[in-house]
Amino acid sequence: MTTPPAAAEPTPIVVLVSGSGTNLQALIDAAADPDYGVQIRAVGADRDGIEGLARAERAHIDTFVVKTADHPDRAQWDAALAARISAYDPTFVVCAGFMKIVGPATLAGPPMINTHPALLPSFPGAHGVRDALAHGVRITGATCHYVDDGVDTGAIIDQRAVRIEDDDTEESLHERIKVEERQMLVDVVGRLARTGLPEAPNRKVTTS
Ligand code: GAR
Protein backbone atom coordinates (compact mmCIF):
# COMPACT_ATOMS: atom_id res chain seq x y z
CA MET A 1 0.00 0.00 0.00
CA THR A 2 1.37 3.45 -0.90
CA THR A 3 1.36 6.24 1.63
CA PRO A 4 -0.57 9.28 0.40
CA PRO A 5 1.57 12.41 0.01
CA ALA A 6 1.57 14.59 3.11
CA ALA A 7 -0.92 17.41 2.81
CA ALA A 8 0.70 20.85 2.51
CA GLU A 9 0.76 22.75 5.78
CA PRO A 10 -2.00 25.35 5.90
CA THR A 11 -0.87 28.97 5.58
CA PRO A 12 -1.07 30.77 8.94
CA ILE A 13 -2.92 34.08 9.01
CA VAL A 14 -4.07 36.61 11.59
CA VAL A 15 -7.42 38.38 11.09
CA LEU A 16 -8.16 41.86 12.52
CA VAL A 17 -11.74 42.95 13.24
CA SER A 18 -13.65 45.82 14.87
CA GLY A 19 -17.26 44.75 14.62
CA SER A 20 -19.73 42.02 13.83
CA GLY A 21 -17.18 39.83 12.06
CA THR A 22 -19.34 38.29 9.32
CA ASN A 23 -16.34 38.38 6.97
CA LEU A 24 -14.28 36.69 9.66
CA GLN A 25 -17.01 34.05 10.02
CA ALA A 26 -16.84 33.33 6.29
CA LEU A 27 -13.08 32.75 6.66
CA ILE A 28 -13.57 30.56 9.75
CA ASP A 29 -16.12 28.46 7.86
CA ALA A 30 -13.87 28.17 4.78
CA ALA A 31 -10.82 27.26 6.88
CA ALA A 32 -12.69 24.30 8.38
CA ASP A 33 -12.00 22.53 5.07
CA PRO A 34 -8.33 21.38 5.00
CA ASP A 35 -8.28 21.84 1.22
CA TYR A 36 -8.80 25.57 1.73
CA GLY A 37 -5.21 25.74 3.01
CA VAL A 38 -5.60 28.39 5.71
CA GLN A 39 -5.07 28.31 9.47
CA ILE A 40 -6.43 31.33 11.36
CA ARG A 41 -3.89 31.51 14.19
CA ALA A 42 -5.44 34.50 15.94
CA VAL A 43 -8.07 37.20 15.70
CA GLY A 44 -7.11 40.66 16.92
CA ALA A 45 -9.30 43.67 17.63
CA ASP A 46 -9.02 47.30 18.69
CA ARG A 47 -11.96 47.02 21.11
CA ASP A 48 -13.60 44.56 23.53
CA GLY A 49 -17.06 43.10 23.52
CA ILE A 50 -17.59 42.74 19.79
CA GLU A 51 -19.25 39.86 18.01
CA GLY A 52 -16.12 39.37 15.90
CA LEU A 53 -14.17 38.31 19.00
CA ALA A 54 -17.04 36.10 20.16
CA ARG A 55 -17.03 34.33 16.79
CA ALA A 56 -13.31 33.61 17.18
CA GLU A 57 -13.76 32.35 20.73
CA ARG A 58 -16.58 30.02 19.65
CA ALA A 59 -14.22 28.61 17.01
CA HIS A 60 -11.47 28.17 19.65
CA ILE A 61 -9.18 30.67 17.93
CA ASP A 62 -6.81 32.81 20.04
CA THR A 63 -7.85 36.43 20.41
CA PHE A 64 -6.12 39.65 21.43
CA VAL A 65 -7.25 43.24 21.93
CA VAL A 66 -4.98 46.27 21.44
CA LYS A 67 -6.86 49.50 22.26
CA THR A 68 -5.57 52.95 21.37
CA ALA A 69 -6.82 54.24 24.75
CA ASP A 70 -4.41 51.88 26.55
CA HIS A 71 -1.38 53.46 24.90
CA PRO A 72 0.15 56.92 25.37
CA ASP A 73 0.17 57.65 21.65
CA ARG A 74 -0.64 56.19 18.27
CA ALA A 75 2.94 55.06 17.61
CA GLN A 76 3.00 52.96 20.77
CA TRP A 77 -0.40 51.50 19.94
CA ASP A 78 0.93 50.61 16.51
CA ALA A 79 4.07 49.00 17.98
CA ALA A 80 1.94 46.96 20.40
CA LEU A 81 -0.33 45.80 17.58
CA ALA A 82 2.69 44.82 15.47
CA ALA A 83 4.11 42.80 18.38
CA ARG A 84 0.86 40.94 18.98
CA ILE A 85 0.58 40.08 15.30
CA SER A 86 4.18 38.95 14.88
CA ALA A 87 3.91 36.67 17.94
CA TYR A 88 1.70 34.45 15.76
CA ASP A 89 4.14 34.54 12.82
CA PRO A 90 1.44 34.78 10.15
CA THR A 91 2.27 34.64 6.43
CA PHE A 92 -0.14 37.53 5.98
CA VAL A 93 -2.72 39.53 7.90
CA VAL A 94 -6.35 40.12 6.88
CA CYS A 95 -8.19 43.29 7.94
CA ALA A 96 -11.84 42.18 7.89
CA GLY A 97 -13.75 45.23 9.06
CA PHE A 98 -10.81 46.58 11.12
CA MET A 99 -11.61 50.27 11.51
CA LYS A 100 -8.14 51.64 12.36
CA ILE A 101 -5.35 52.94 10.15
CA VAL A 102 -2.20 51.02 11.04
CA GLY A 103 1.20 52.71 11.28
CA PRO A 104 4.79 51.99 10.20
CA ALA A 105 5.50 49.27 12.79
CA THR A 106 2.55 47.16 11.66
CA LEU A 107 3.26 47.89 7.99
CA ALA A 108 6.84 46.63 8.50
CA GLY A 109 5.43 43.26 9.56
CA PRO A 110 3.79 40.59 7.46
CA PRO A 111 1.91 41.75 4.33
CA MET A 112 -1.60 42.89 5.10
CA ILE A 113 -4.74 42.85 2.98
CA ASN A 114 -7.98 44.73 3.60
CA THR A 115 -11.55 44.45 2.44
CA HIS A 116 -13.43 47.69 1.73
CA PRO A 117 -17.15 48.16 0.99
CA ALA A 118 -16.80 50.24 -2.20
CA LEU A 119 -15.13 50.04 -5.60
CA LEU A 120 -11.78 51.69 -4.88
CA PRO A 121 -10.31 54.10 -5.75
CA SER A 122 -13.82 55.57 -5.33
CA PHE A 123 -15.10 56.15 -1.80
CA PRO A 124 -12.14 55.26 0.45
CA GLY A 125 -12.31 55.75 4.21
CA ALA A 126 -14.64 54.80 7.02
CA HIS A 127 -17.95 55.45 5.18
CA GLY A 128 -17.57 53.81 1.79
CA VAL A 129 -21.21 52.67 1.60
CA ARG A 130 -22.70 55.99 2.77
CA ASP A 131 -20.44 58.02 0.46
CA ALA A 132 -21.32 55.94 -2.63
CA LEU A 133 -25.03 56.30 -1.87
CA ALA A 134 -24.73 60.05 -1.29
CA HIS A 135 -22.81 60.52 -4.54
CA GLY A 136 -25.57 58.82 -6.51
CA VAL A 137 -23.49 56.18 -8.29
CA ARG A 138 -25.58 53.29 -9.63
CA ILE A 139 -22.94 50.60 -9.15
CA THR A 140 -20.72 50.13 -6.12
CA GLY A 141 -19.30 47.01 -4.52
CA ALA A 142 -16.37 45.68 -2.57
CA THR A 143 -12.60 45.76 -3.04
CA CYS A 144 -9.86 43.59 -1.62
CA HIS A 145 -6.48 45.34 -1.64
CA TYR A 146 -3.07 45.34 -0.03
CA VAL A 147 -2.62 47.75 2.85
CA ASP A 148 -0.04 50.48 2.38
CA ASP A 149 0.59 53.77 4.17
CA GLY A 150 -2.39 55.53 2.60
CA VAL A 151 -6.10 55.24 3.30
CA ASP A 152 -7.37 52.39 1.08
CA THR A 153 -4.73 53.19 -1.57
CA GLY A 154 -2.87 49.85 -1.78
CA ALA A 155 -2.73 47.64 -4.84
CA ILE A 156 -6.12 46.17 -5.74
CA ILE A 157 -6.37 42.37 -5.69
CA ASP A 158 -10.04 41.80 -6.55
CA GLN A 159 -13.39 43.58 -6.76
CA ARG A 160 -17.08 42.65 -6.88
CA ALA A 161 -19.83 44.93 -8.22
CA VAL A 162 -23.23 45.55 -6.62
CA ARG A 163 -26.07 47.57 -8.23
CA ILE A 164 -27.65 50.29 -6.09
CA GLU A 165 -31.45 50.12 -6.00
CA ASP A 166 -33.66 53.23 -5.80
CA ASP A 167 -34.95 52.34 -2.35
CA ASP A 168 -31.59 51.37 -0.86
CA THR A 169 -30.61 52.65 2.55
CA GLU A 170 -27.03 52.52 3.81
CA GLU A 171 -27.96 49.40 5.77
CA SER A 172 -29.72 47.53 2.94
CA LEU A 173 -26.93 48.34 0.50
CA HIS A 174 -24.19 47.36 2.95
CA GLU A 175 -25.89 44.00 3.58
CA ARG A 176 -25.96 43.25 -0.18
CA ILE A 177 -22.35 44.37 -0.56
CA LYS A 178 -21.32 42.12 2.31
CA VAL A 179 -22.79 39.05 0.60
CA GLU A 180 -20.45 39.66 -2.37
CA GLU A 181 -17.61 40.85 -0.14
CA ARG A 182 -17.53 37.67 1.96
CA GLN A 183 -17.26 35.49 -1.14
CA MET A 184 -14.55 37.74 -2.58
CA LEU A 185 -12.55 37.64 0.65
CA VAL A 186 -12.81 33.87 0.95
CA ASP A 187 -11.67 33.51 -2.68
CA VAL A 188 -8.75 35.93 -2.33
CA VAL A 189 -7.47 34.62 1.01
CA GLY A 190 -7.61 31.01 -0.19
CA ARG A 191 -5.87 31.88 -3.44
CA LEU A 192 -3.08 33.83 -1.71
CA ALA A 193 -2.65 31.07 0.87
CA ARG A 194 -2.39 28.32 -1.73
CA THR A 195 -0.34 30.11 -4.39
CA GLY A 196 1.76 32.57 -2.37
CA LEU A 197 1.95 36.33 -2.34
CA PRO A 198 3.72 38.44 -4.96
CA GLU A 199 7.18 39.58 -3.93
CA ALA A 200 6.36 43.26 -3.35
CA PRO A 201 2.69 43.17 -2.46
CA ASN A 202 2.66 46.48 -0.61
CA ARG A 203 3.60 48.51 -3.63
CA LYS A 204 1.70 51.71 -4.14
CA VAL A 205 -0.63 51.85 -7.14
CA THR A 206 0.11 54.82 -9.37
CA THR A 207 -2.92 56.23 -11.10
CA SER A 208 -1.20 58.59 -13.55
C1 GAR B 1 -17.21 45.24 5.89
O1 GAR B 1 -18.19 45.64 4.96
C2 GAR B 1 -15.88 45.91 5.58
O2 GAR B 1 -15.66 46.12 4.23
C3 GAR B 1 -16.03 47.21 6.31
O3 GAR B 1 -16.63 46.86 7.52
C4 GAR B 1 -17.53 45.77 7.29
C5 GAR B 1 -17.30 44.74 8.35
O4 GAR B 1 -18.32 43.81 8.35
N1 GAR B 1 -14.77 47.83 6.47
C6 GAR B 1 -14.56 49.13 6.29
O5 GAR B 1 -15.46 49.92 6.07
C7 GAR B 1 -13.12 49.57 6.37
N2 GAR B 1 -12.97 50.88 5.83
P1 GAR B 1 -18.23 42.50 9.27
O6 GAR B 1 -17.74 42.97 10.64
O7 GAR B 1 -19.61 41.97 9.31
O8 GAR B 1 -17.25 41.58 8.62
Boltz pocket constraint, residues with backbone or C-beta under 6 A from the ligand:
constraints:
  - pocket:
      binder: B
      contacts: [[A, 17], [A, 18], [A, 19], [A, 20], [A, 21], [A, 22], [A, 23], [A, 24], [A, 52], [A, 96], [A, 97], [A, 98], [A, 99], [A, 115], [A, 116], [A, 117], [A, 125], [A, 126], [A, 127], [A, 128], [A, 174], [A, 178], [A, 181]]
      max_distance: 6.0
